Amino acid sequence: MTLTLCIFANLKILTAIIVLLFIGTTDLYAQEMEGIVFDTYTKQRVPRVYIYNMANDEMRYNNKRGEFSIKANPGDTLIAVVKGYHSDTTVVHSEKPVIIFNLSRATIWLDEVSIVARRSPQQILEERKRDYSSAYKEGNPGSLFSAGPTGAGLSIDALYSLLSRRGKNARFLQDMIQREYENNVIDARFTQAVVRQLTNLSGGALEDFMQQYRPTYHFIMQANDYELGKYIQSSYNMYRKNPGAYRLQPLPRKSPKTEKVEIERLKPN
């Protein structure tokens, strides 16, 4: 009985050794596979991607050119993970010498539009303030109460600026400059290039859509690129269902009333 147990124990040990040797041999003969990671939309290479082999726990990062090498055998499953993209998996095939990953962004991607020699909305605002500095001086009445040697009282200058015609005109000009600034902020992000990219609209249809679904200044200030992209796409879906839902109707044309005037001619004597 003792001899049987001893033989059984030795067989278990021998089996374990064979399994370990097989695993080690498999890892030893794993090939060094090469691959590249691409952005599905832009077709550009994506760097700093984490590559993981589920079969042998091998893990690597690709380089700045999007290239990587990792130990793998045909049939192994590889996973690619990087911030800002959905993870992707692929199976290694012996007939494919290069492993290709195509990653999809986790957010809507808005292409950067290069604008040469174009001033920012803030730069235009500061320029307007310099050009019309007198309007800002006259339009801001300041505190209506002033303190002097004889005590506190009404500020005559502030009261005059508040009630005078020049003060009102100056504040009206300030409002115009502020509205121009807000529209410039909207135009800087809600551009034809961005809308065309997400909707494929062009020409008159593009201008019509942008006029009807122009976002507000407050939305533009609060929304990030992803939220702006979602807004454009959802607005485009509504535009397709009803292209004229928010279109401004032309003003009715009224012809001036004409009255028939009869002139009595004088008869000669």
JOLINJO-V440755 format. One line per field, one symbol per residue. ss: DSSP state (H for helix, E for strand, - for the rest). psi: psi as a letter, one per 40 degrees, with the letter a starting at -180 (. if undefined). burial: I if it has 16 or more other C-alpha atoms within 10 Angstrom, else O. A space follows every 50 residues. Layout:
ss = ???
psi = ???
burial = ???
This chain:
ss = -HHHHHHHHHHHHHHHHHHHHHHHHHHH--EEEEEEEEE-----E----E EEE-----EEE-----EEEEEE----EEEEE---E--EEEE------EEE EEE-E---------------HHHHHHHHHHH-HHHHHHH-----EEEE-- EEEE-HHHHHHHH-HHHHHHHHHHHHHHHHHHHHHHHHH--HHHHHHHH- --HHHHHHHHHH----HHHHHH--HHHHHHHHHHHHHHHHH--------- -------------------
psi = ddddddddddddddddddddddddddddehigiiiihihddeeiihifhh hhhddeehhiiiadeeiiiihiiheihihhhiheihiiiihhhdehdhhh hhhhieihhhihhhhhfhiidddddddddddfddddddehdahehihade aiahhdddddddeidddddddddddddddddddddddddgiddddddeee iibdddddddddfhiiddddddiadddddddddddddddddgdfdehhii hhhhiihhhhhhhhhhhi.
burial = OOOOOOOOOOOOOOOOOOOOOOOOOOIOOOOOIIIIIIIOOOOOIIIIII IIIOOIOOIIIIIOOIIIIIIIIOOOIIIIIIOOIOIOIIOIOOOOOOIO IIIIIOOOIOOOOOOOOOOOIOOOIOOIOOOOOOIIOIIIIOOOOOOOOO OOOOOOOIIOIIOOOOIIOIIOIIOOIOOOIIOIIIIOIIOOIIIOOIOO IOOOOOOIIIOIIOIOIOOIOOOOOOOIIOIIOOIIOOIOOOOOOOOOOO OOOOOOOOOOOOOOOOOOO
